[in-house]
Amino acid sequence: MASLLPNLSSPADYRRVHTDSSTWLPTVTAICARHDLDANNLERQPAGTHVVFRTGSHIIKLYAPFWLEDFAAERAALQPLRGLPTPELVAQGEIEGWPYLVMTVVPGTPAEEIWPDLTGRERIDIAQQLGELMRRLHRQRPVAELALDWDVFLGERISGAEEFHAAIEPWHGWIRERLTDFHEPPFSPVLLHADITADHVLLSRTAQEWRITGLIDFGDAMMGHPFYEFIAPLAFYCFGDPPVSRALLEGYGLDLTPEVTDRLTTYCLLHKFGRIGVFLARHAVEDGAAFHRALWG
């Protein structure tokens, strides 16, 4: 029997065919047959690393063997979630060594498509909603499968920060100064989405306002310190717009104290994917002090 999936030896091979829907249709059609889903109305969802199709009220997400950790994280994170605007896990399986999830559709349009046209007041409102949503997420029960040694994780992020950011002066020295002797006192780990960027938050328009109606893509989920969750929102929604940063904290329930804002500024240097250049591409500033002001005013 012929294989449904292509024979790919590397992530580079995968990327060459990732956007070609015809490559994946036989596999997704077979998944539909397994789970009594309508294969006649399959719609390719173009964004993201993984292969995603929609059929009616369901999403099929297929994970290449190169990123099995994304599958494991998303499955573990979605299973226990309750009372949040997140997908519901319906089914899971494997086909020719490629795992997949079937989940419900959540409504809305990615924030990245809407954000540029929003007023300042609308951005503040959404940031406050986002802070509230983050707080609700962090109050979900712990997920043992996503636990990690935070001290080890933080130590690795700190030790590799200068090379990771590849920053010239004055940023190189500022990063070193920020991270020297930085540590985290004992805390209770929370469930982190860990990648709340503008393509993972979905917005819907009501008669009065924009509302957050979806939070998707838990492939980077883990247990950890709640401040780590703020990095992506600060980079993609808030940097250069301090009132939005303050609304995010207010929605979460954090006081805007110098201690809190200082630690959050430092955490902005510790995300495993987020280089300082992401911030500066959004809003160019000249040095570390200006970076802090661009966040908090």
C-alpha positions as CSV (number, residue, x, y, z in Angstrom):
1,M,0.0,0.0,0.0
2,A,1.3,3.4,-0.9
3,S,2.2,5.8,1.9
4,L,-0.1,8.7,2.5
5,L,2.6,11.0,3.9
6,P,5.7,12.2,2.2
7,N,9.1,10.8,3.1
8,L,10.8,13.7,4.7
9,S,14.3,13.5,6.3
10,S,14.6,17.0,7.8
11,P,12.7,20.0,8.8
12,A,14.0,21.7,5.7
13,D,12.3,19.0,3.6
14,Y,9.1,19.6,5.5
15,R,9.1,23.3,5.0
16,R,9.4,22.9,1.3
17,V,6.1,21.1,1.1
18,H,4.3,22.6,4.2
19,T,2.2,25.0,2.3
20,D,1.2,22.5,-0.5
21,S,-2.3,21.4,0.6
22,S,-2.3,18.6,-1.9
23,T,0.5,16.9,-0.1
24,W,-1.6,16.5,3.0
25,L,-5.1,16.0,1.8
26,P,-4.9,12.2,1.5
27,T,-3.8,12.0,5.1
28,V,-6.3,14.5,6.5
29,T,-9.1,12.7,4.5
30,A,-8.1,9.4,6.1
31,I,-8.2,11.0,9.6
32,C,-11.7,12.3,8.8
33,A,-12.8,8.8,7.9
34,R,-11.5,7.5,11.2
35,H,-13.5,10.0,13.2
36,D,-16.6,10.4,11.1
37,L,-15.8,13.9,10.0
38,D,-16.9,15.5,6.7
39,A,-13.9,15.4,4.3
40,N,-15.8,17.3,1.6
41,N,-15.4,20.7,3.2
42,L,-11.8,20.6,4.3
43,E,-10.2,24.1,4.5
44,R,-6.5,24.5,4.9
45,Q,-5.5,26.9,7.7
46,P,-2.3,28.5,6.5
47,A,-0.7,29.9,9.6
48,G,1.7,28.1,11.9
49,T,4.4,25.4,11.9
50,H,2.1,22.4,11.7
51,V,-0.4,21.1,9.1
52,V,-3.9,22.4,10.1
53,F,-7.2,21.8,8.3
54,R,-10.7,22.8,9.3
55,T,-13.8,20.8,8.6
56,G,-17.0,22.3,10.0
57,S,-16.7,22.8,13.7
58,H,-13.5,20.8,14.0
59,I,-9.8,21.3,13.5
60,I,-7.3,18.6,12.5
61,K,-3.7,19.3,13.4
62,L,-1.0,17.0,12.1
63,Y,2.5,17.1,13.7
64,A,5.7,16.2,11.8
65,P,7.9,13.7,13.7
66,F,10.5,16.5,14.0
67,W,8.3,18.3,16.6
68,L,6.8,15.5,18.7
69,E,7.3,17.7,21.8
70,D,4.7,20.2,20.4
71,F,2.2,17.4,20.1
72,A,2.8,16.1,23.6
73,A,2.6,19.6,25.1
74,E,-0.5,20.6,23.3
75,R,-2.3,17.3,24.2
76,A,-1.3,17.5,27.8
77,A,-2.3,21.2,28.1
78,L,-5.7,21.0,26.4
79,Q,-7.0,17.9,28.2
80,P,-7.5,19.5,31.7
81,L,-8.6,23.0,30.6
82,R,-12.0,24.1,31.8
83,G,-13.9,27.4,31.4
84,L,-11.5,29.0,29.0
85,P,-12.0,30.1,25.3
86,T,-9.6,27.3,24.2
87,P,-10.1,24.3,21.9
88,E,-11.7,21.2,23.3
89,L,-9.7,18.0,22.6
90,V,-12.0,15.6,20.7
91,A,-9.7,12.8,19.5
92,Q,-6.0,11.9,19.0
93,G,-4.1,9.4,17.0
94,E,-1.2,8.6,14.8
95,I,-0.9,7.9,11.1
96,E,2.4,6.6,9.6
97,G,4.3,7.8,12.6
98,W,2.8,11.3,12.5
99,P,0.6,12.1,15.5
100,Y,-2.5,14.3,15.2
101,L,-5.2,16.0,17.3
102,V,-8.8,16.7,16.5
103,M,-10.2,19.6,18.4
104,T,-13.1,22.0,18.3
105,V,-13.0,25.3,16.5
106,V,-12.9,28.5,18.6
107,P,-14.3,31.6,17.1
108,G,-12.6,34.8,16.2
109,T,-9.9,36.4,14.0
110,P,-6.2,36.5,14.9
111,A,-5.4,39.7,16.8
112,E,-2.5,40.4,14.4
113,E,-5.0,41.0,11.6
114,I,-7.0,43.5,13.7
115,W,-4.5,45.2,16.0
116,P,-3.0,47.8,13.6
117,D,-6.5,49.3,13.1
118,L,-7.6,49.4,16.7
119,T,-7.9,52.6,18.7
120,G,-5.8,53.2,21.8
121,R,-8.8,52.6,24.0
122,E,-9.6,49.3,22.2
123,R,-6.0,48.1,22.7
124,I,-6.1,49.0,26.4
125,D,-9.4,47.1,26.7
126,I,-8.1,44.0,25.0
127,A,-4.9,44.1,27.0
128,Q,-6.9,44.1,30.2
129,Q,-9.0,41.2,28.9
130,L,-5.8,39.4,28.0
131,G,-4.4,39.9,31.6
132,E,-7.6,38.4,33.0
133,L,-7.4,35.4,30.6
134,M,-3.8,34.8,31.6
135,R,-4.8,34.9,35.3
136,R,-7.6,32.4,34.7
137,L,-5.2,30.1,32.8
138,H,-2.7,30.2,35.6
139,R,-5.4,29.1,38.0
140,Q,-6.0,25.9,36.1
141,R,-4.8,22.8,37.9
142,P,-1.1,21.8,37.4
143,V,-0.2,19.5,34.6
144,A,2.4,17.0,35.8
145,E,3.5,16.1,32.2
146,L,4.6,19.6,31.6
147,A,6.6,20.1,34.8
148,L,10.3,21.1,34.5
149,D,13.1,22.2,36.8
150,W,12.7,26.0,36.6
151,D,16.0,26.7,38.2
152,V,17.7,24.6,35.5
153,F,15.6,26.2,32.7
154,L,16.3,29.7,34.0
155,G,20.0,29.0,34.4
156,E,20.3,27.8,30.8
157,R,18.4,30.9,29.5
158,I,20.7,33.2,31.5
159,S,24.0,31.5,30.6
160,G,23.2,31.5,26.9
161,A,21.5,34.9,26.8
162,E,24.3,37.0,25.3
163,E,24.9,34.6,22.5
164,F,21.2,34.0,21.9
165,H,20.4,37.7,21.6
166,A,23.5,38.4,19.4
167,A,23.2,42.0,20.5
168,I,25.8,44.7,19.9
169,E,26.4,47.5,22.4
170,P,24.8,49.0,24.4
171,W,22.5,45.9,24.5
172,H,25.2,43.3,25.1
173,G,26.4,45.0,28.3
174,W,22.8,45.8,29.4
175,I,21.8,42.2,29.0
176,R,24.8,41.0,31.1
177,E,24.1,43.6,33.8
178,R,20.4,42.6,33.9
179,L,21.0,38.9,34.2
180,T,24.1,38.8,36.5
181,D,22.9,37.3,39.8
182,F,19.3,37.1,38.6
183,H,17.4,34.2,40.2
184,E,13.9,33.2,41.1
185,P,12.9,32.8,44.8
186,P,10.7,29.7,45.5
187,F,7.3,29.9,43.8
188,S,4.3,27.7,42.8
189,P,4.6,26.8,39.1
190,V,1.5,27.5,37.0
191,L,0.4,26.3,33.6
192,L,1.9,28.5,30.9
193,H,0.8,28.9,27.3
194,A,4.2,30.4,26.8
195,D,3.6,31.9,23.4
196,I,0.7,34.3,23.6
197,T,1.6,36.2,20.4
198,A,-0.8,38.1,18.2
199,D,-1.5,35.1,16.0
200,H,-2.6,32.9,18.9
201,V,-5.3,35.3,20.4
202,L,-8.6,35.4,18.5
203,L,-10.9,38.5,18.6
204,S,-14.6,38.9,17.8
205,R,-16.5,42.1,17.5
206,T,-19.7,42.5,19.5
207,A,-22.1,45.4,19.2
208,Q,-20.1,47.4,21.8
209,E,-16.5,46.2,21.7
210,W,-13.9,43.7,20.6
211,R,-13.7,40.6,22.9
212,I,-11.1,37.8,23.2
213,T,-13.0,34.7,22.1
214,G,-10.1,32.3,21.5
215,L,-6.6,31.3,22.7
216,I,-5.0,28.6,20.5
217,D,-1.8,26.7,19.9
218,F,-0.5,25.2,23.1
219,G,2.5,23.5,21.5
220,D,4.9,25.4,23.8
221,A,3.0,24.9,27.0
222,M,4.8,24.2,30.2
223,M,4.7,24.6,33.9
224,G,6.7,27.6,35.2
225,H,6.8,31.1,36.6
226,P,3.8,33.3,35.7
227,F,6.1,36.2,34.7
228,Y,7.4,34.1,31.8
229,E,3.9,34.3,30.3
230,F,4.1,38.1,30.0
231,I,7.0,38.2,27.6
232,A,5.2,37.5,24.4
233,P,2.3,39.9,25.1
234,L,4.8,42.6,26.1
235,A,6.6,42.1,22.9
236,F,3.7,41.8,20.5
237,Y,1.0,44.0,22.0
238,C,2.6,46.4,24.5
239,F,6.1,47.5,23.6
240,G,6.2,51.3,22.9
241,D,2.7,51.7,24.4
242,P,3.0,51.8,28.2
243,P,-0.8,52.2,28.8
244,V,-1.3,48.9,27.2
245,S,1.4,47.3,29.4
246,R,-0.2,48.7,32.5
247,A,-3.7,47.4,31.4
248,L,-2.2,43.9,30.9
249,L,-0.9,44.0,34.5
250,E,-4.1,45.4,35.8
251,G,-6.2,42.7,34.2
252,Y,-3.9,40.1,35.7
253,G,-4.1,41.7,39.1
254,L,-0.5,42.8,39.5
255,D,0.4,46.1,41.1
256,L,2.5,48.4,38.9
257,T,5.4,48.5,41.5
258,P,9.0,49.2,40.5
259,E,9.9,45.7,41.7
260,V,7.3,44.0,39.5
261,T,8.1,46.1,36.4
262,D,11.8,45.6,36.9
263,R,11.5,41.8,37.1
264,L,9.2,41.7,34.1
265,T,11.7,43.8,32.1
266,T,14.4,41.3,32.9
267,Y,12.1,38.4,32.0
268,C,11.8,39.9,28.5
269,L,15.4,38.7,28.0
270,L,14.7,35.1,28.9
271,H,12.2,33.7,26.5
272,K,13.5,30.7,24.6
273,F,12.3,32.1,21.3
274,G,12.1,35.9,21.8
275,R,15.2,37.8,21.0
276,I,15.5,41.5,21.9
277,G,15.3,42.3,18.2
278,V,11.6,41.4,18.2
279,F,11.0,44.2,20.6
280,L,13.2,46.7,18.8
281,A,11.6,45.9,15.5
282,R,8.3,47.0,16.9
283,H,9.6,50.2,18.5
284,A,13.2,51.3,18.2
285,V,14.8,52.6,21.4
286,E,18.4,53.5,22.1
287,D,19.4,51.8,25.3
288,G,18.2,49.7,28.3
289,A,16.7,52.6,30.2
290,A,14.6,53.6,27.1
291,F,13.6,49.9,26.7
292,H,12.2,49.9,30.3
293,R,10.4,53.2,29.6
294,A,8.9,51.8,26.3
295,L,7.3,49.1,28.5
296,W,6.2,51.1,31.5
297,G,6.4,54.8,30.8
